[in-house]
C-alpha cells in the first residue's frame, strides 16, 4: 500500500477519497459486503466493528475516515506496510 496515501488519510481525515477508503479497507483485510447507491459496507473476519463509507462528492465524511484510521492503527502492521 502506498505509504503516502496512508499518511495523507491520517493527516487529513476531512479529505479522504471514497475510492481510496475502500481500497485501504480491502488492503487491511476487510471484504466488501455490499451497499446501495453511494454506500459501501466492509467487514473483516474476527472484527466486530465494520466499516461503512458514504460517497459525498467523491469523499467520505471525516468521522468515517477516523474509523478507518482506527482500523489502520489496529491492522496496518500485520499487512507489512
Rosetta constraint file for C-alpha pairs under 8 A:
AtomPair CA 1 CA 5 HARMONIC 7.88 0.50
AtomPair CA 1 CA 6 HARMONIC 7.80 0.50
AtomPair CA 1 CA 24 HARMONIC 7.71 0.50
AtomPair CA 1 CA 27 HARMONIC 7.30 0.50
AtomPair CA 1 CA 81 HARMONIC 6.37 0.50
AtomPair CA 2 CA 6 HARMONIC 6.57 0.50
AtomPair CA 3 CA 7 HARMONIC 6.12 0.50
AtomPair CA 3 CA 81 HARMONIC 7.36 0.50
AtomPair CA 4 CA 8 HARMONIC 6.03 0.50
AtomPair CA 5 CA 9 HARMONIC 6.24 0.50
AtomPair CA 6 CA 10 HARMONIC 6.38 0.50
AtomPair CA 7 CA 11 HARMONIC 6.00 0.50
AtomPair CA 8 CA 12 HARMONIC 5.90 0.50
AtomPair CA 8 CA 13 HARMONIC 7.97 0.50
AtomPair CA 9 CA 13 HARMONIC 5.45 0.50
AtomPair CA 9 CA 15 HARMONIC 7.50 0.50
AtomPair CA 9 CA 16 HARMONIC 5.95 0.50
AtomPair CA 9 CA 65 HARMONIC 7.33 0.50
AtomPair CA 9 CA 69 HARMONIC 7.37 0.50
AtomPair CA 10 CA 69 HARMONIC 6.35 0.50
AtomPair CA 12 CA 16 HARMONIC 7.26 0.50
AtomPair CA 13 CA 62 HARMONIC 5.17 0.50
AtomPair CA 13 CA 63 HARMONIC 7.87 0.50
AtomPair CA 13 CA 65 HARMONIC 5.28 0.50
AtomPair CA 13 CA 66 HARMONIC 6.39 0.50
AtomPair CA 14 CA 60 HARMONIC 7.73 0.50
AtomPair CA 14 CA 61 HARMONIC 6.64 0.50
AtomPair CA 14 CA 62 HARMONIC 4.64 0.50
AtomPair CA 14 CA 65 HARMONIC 7.38 0.50
AtomPair CA 15 CA 59 HARMONIC 6.35 0.50
AtomPair CA 15 CA 60 HARMONIC 7.47 0.50
AtomPair CA 15 CA 62 HARMONIC 7.51 0.50
AtomPair CA 16 CA 20 HARMONIC 6.97 0.50
AtomPair CA 16 CA 21 HARMONIC 6.79 0.50
AtomPair CA 16 CA 59 HARMONIC 5.44 0.50
AtomPair CA 16 CA 60 HARMONIC 5.93 0.50
AtomPair CA 16 CA 62 HARMONIC 7.82 0.50
AtomPair CA 16 CA 65 HARMONIC 6.74 0.50
AtomPair CA 17 CA 21 HARMONIC 6.27 0.50
AtomPair CA 17 CA 58 HARMONIC 5.72 0.50
AtomPair CA 17 CA 59 HARMONIC 4.30 0.50
AtomPair CA 17 CA 60 HARMONIC 6.27 0.50
AtomPair CA 18 CA 22 HARMONIC 6.57 0.50
AtomPair CA 18 CA 53 HARMONIC 7.12 0.50
AtomPair CA 18 CA 54 HARMONIC 7.28 0.50
AtomPair CA 18 CA 55 HARMONIC 5.63 0.50
AtomPair CA 18 CA 56 HARMONIC 7.91 0.50
AtomPair CA 18 CA 58 HARMONIC 5.46 0.50
AtomPair CA 18 CA 59 HARMONIC 4.79 0.50
AtomPair CA 18 CA 60 HARMONIC 5.36 0.50
AtomPair CA 19 CA 23 HARMONIC 6.33 0.50
AtomPair CA 19 CA 58 HARMONIC 7.68 0.50
AtomPair CA 20 CA 24 HARMONIC 6.09 0.50
AtomPair CA 21 CA 25 HARMONIC 6.12 0.50
AtomPair CA 21 CA 53 HARMONIC 7.58 0.50
AtomPair CA 21 CA 60 HARMONIC 7.76 0.50
AtomPair CA 21 CA 65 HARMONIC 7.60 0.50
AtomPair CA 21 CA 68 HARMONIC 7.43 0.50
AtomPair CA 22 CA 26 HARMONIC 6.24 0.50
AtomPair CA 22 CA 40 HARMONIC 7.88 0.50
AtomPair CA 22 CA 53 HARMONIC 7.80 0.50
AtomPair CA 23 CA 27 HARMONIC 6.17 0.50
AtomPair CA 24 CA 28 HARMONIC 6.18 0.50
AtomPair CA 25 CA 29 HARMONIC 6.64 0.50
AtomPair CA 25 CA 30 HARMONIC 5.36 0.50
AtomPair CA 25 CA 31 HARMONIC 7.69 0.50
AtomPair CA 25 CA 42 HARMONIC 7.29 0.50
AtomPair CA 25 CA 51 HARMONIC 7.79 0.50
AtomPair CA 25 CA 68 HARMONIC 7.24 0.50
AtomPair CA 26 CA 30 HARMONIC 4.68 0.50
AtomPair CA 26 CA 31 HARMONIC 5.84 0.50
AtomPair CA 26 CA 32 HARMONIC 7.35 0.50
AtomPair CA 26 CA 42 HARMONIC 7.99 0.50
AtomPair CA 27 CA 79 HARMONIC 7.52 0.50
AtomPair CA 28 CA 71 HARMONIC 7.77 0.50
AtomPair CA 28 CA 72 HARMONIC 7.07 0.50
AtomPair CA 28 CA 75 HARMONIC 6.15 0.50
AtomPair CA 28 CA 76 HARMONIC 6.48 0.50
AtomPair CA 28 CA 79 HARMONIC 6.61 0.50
AtomPair CA 29 CA 44 HARMONIC 6.16 0.50
AtomPair CA 30 CA 42 HARMONIC 5.63 0.50
AtomPair CA 30 CA 43 HARMONIC 5.03 0.50
AtomPair CA 30 CA 44 HARMONIC 4.39 0.50
AtomPair CA 30 CA 45 HARMONIC 7.74 0.50
AtomPair CA 31 CA 42 HARMONIC 5.19 0.50
AtomPair CA 31 CA 43 HARMONIC 5.38 0.50
AtomPair CA 31 CA 44 HARMONIC 6.10 0.50
AtomPair CA 32 CA 40 HARMONIC 7.16 0.50
AtomPair CA 32 CA 41 HARMONIC 5.95 0.50
AtomPair CA 32 CA 42 HARMONIC 4.49 0.50
AtomPair CA 32 CA 43 HARMONIC 6.79 0.50
AtomPair CA 33 CA 40 HARMONIC 7.52 0.50
AtomPair CA 33 CA 41 HARMONIC 5.43 0.50
AtomPair CA 33 CA 42 HARMONIC 5.28 0.50
AtomPair CA 33 CA 43 HARMONIC 6.69 0.50
AtomPair CA 34 CA 40 HARMONIC 5.78 0.50
AtomPair CA 34 CA 41 HARMONIC 5.52 0.50
AtomPair CA 34 CA 42 HARMONIC 7.44 0.50
AtomPair CA 35 CA 39 HARMONIC 5.00 0.50
AtomPair CA 35 CA 40 HARMONIC 4.45 0.50
AtomPair CA 35 CA 41 HARMONIC 5.64 0.50
AtomPair CA 36 CA 40 HARMONIC 7.04 0.50
AtomPair CA 38 CA 54 HARMONIC 5.59 0.50
AtomPair CA 38 CA 55 HARMONIC 4.98 0.50
AtomPair CA 38 CA 56 HARMONIC 7.71 0.50
AtomPair CA 39 CA 52 HARMONIC 7.00 0.50
AtomPair CA 39 CA 53 HARMONIC 5.63 0.50
AtomPair CA 39 CA 54 HARMONIC 4.60 0.50
AtomPair CA 39 CA 55 HARMONIC 6.39 0.50
AtomPair CA 40 CA 52 HARMONIC 5.65 0.50
AtomPair CA 40 CA 53 HARMONIC 5.24 0.50
AtomPair CA 40 CA 54 HARMONIC 6.63 0.50
AtomPair CA 41 CA 50 HARMONIC 7.21 0.50
AtomPair CA 41 CA 51 HARMONIC 5.82 0.50
AtomPair CA 41 CA 52 HARMONIC 4.42 0.50
AtomPair CA 41 CA 53 HARMONIC 6.51 0.50
AtomPair CA 42 CA 50 HARMONIC 5.77 0.50
AtomPair CA 42 CA 51 HARMONIC 5.06 0.50
AtomPair CA 42 CA 52 HARMONIC 6.24 0.50
AtomPair CA 43 CA 47 HARMONIC 7.28 0.50
AtomPair CA 43 CA 49 HARMONIC 7.39 0.50
AtomPair CA 43 CA 50 HARMONIC 4.74 0.50
AtomPair CA 43 CA 51 HARMONIC 6.41 0.50
AtomPair CA 44 CA 48 HARMONIC 7.86 0.50
AtomPair CA 44 CA 50 HARMONIC 7.06 0.50
AtomPair CA 51 CA 64 HARMONIC 7.70 0.50
AtomPair CA 51 CA 67 HARMONIC 7.20 0.50
AtomPair CA 51 CA 68 HARMONIC 7.04 0.50
AtomPair CA 52 CA 64 HARMONIC 7.10 0.50
AtomPair CA 53 CA 60 HARMONIC 6.14 0.50
AtomPair CA 53 CA 61 HARMONIC 7.85 0.50
AtomPair CA 53 CA 64 HARMONIC 6.37 0.50
AtomPair CA 54 CA 59 HARMONIC 7.80 0.50
AtomPair CA 54 CA 60 HARMONIC 5.52 0.50
AtomPair CA 54 CA 61 HARMONIC 7.07 0.50
AtomPair CA 55 CA 59 HARMONIC 5.65 0.50
AtomPair CA 55 CA 60 HARMONIC 5.50 0.50
AtomPair CA 56 CA 60 HARMONIC 5.82 0.50
AtomPair CA 56 CA 61 HARMONIC 7.23 0.50
AtomPair CA 60 CA 64 HARMONIC 6.51 0.50
AtomPair CA 60 CA 65 HARMONIC 6.69 0.50
AtomPair CA 61 CA 65 HARMONIC 6.50 0.50
AtomPair CA 62 CA 66 HARMONIC 6.20 0.50
AtomPair CA 63 CA 67 HARMONIC 6.41 0.50
AtomPair CA 64 CA 68 HARMONIC 6.31 0.50
AtomPair CA 65 CA 69 HARMONIC 6.15 0.50
AtomPair CA 66 CA 70 HARMONIC 6.24 0.50
AtomPair CA 67 CA 71 HARMONIC 6.51 0.50
AtomPair CA 68 CA 72 HARMONIC 6.16 0.50
AtomPair CA 69 CA 73 HARMONIC 6.14 0.50
AtomPair CA 70 CA 74 HARMONIC 6.31 0.50
AtomPair CA 71 CA 75 HARMONIC 5.94 0.50
AtomPair CA 71 CA 76 HARMONIC 7.69 0.50
AtomPair CA 72 CA 76 HARMONIC 4.97 0.50
AtomPair CA 73 CA 77 HARMONIC 7.94 0.50
AtomPair CA 75 CA 79 HARMONIC 6.84 0.50
AtomPair CA 76 CA 80 HARMONIC 6.98 0.50
AtomPair CA 76 CA 81 HARMONIC 6.52 0.50
AtomPair CA 77 CA 81 HARMONIC 6.41 0.50
